[in-house]
Amino acid sequence: MQNFSDYLETKRIVTKKRVPCYVAWVSQFFNYFDKKPNNEISSEEIEKFLSQKKTVLRNNNKCHFPVRLPIFFKR
């Protein structure tokens, strides 16, 4: 995930402070589906993961859902 972290920092898509959060979310996605970053990702998988995360976050106010996260799965 270092490449993704470097990408976020280089392109300044999110603040440097938020990069670890985004890397963690994307890592969780790959772990959730037992995938590697170079594997194909379906839109159904993205939706399933995001809906599961939104449900968890509604019940846990300590977490903050990165509102821009879905765009990273579509690149």
Beta strands, then each sheet from edge to edge (+ up, - down):
end
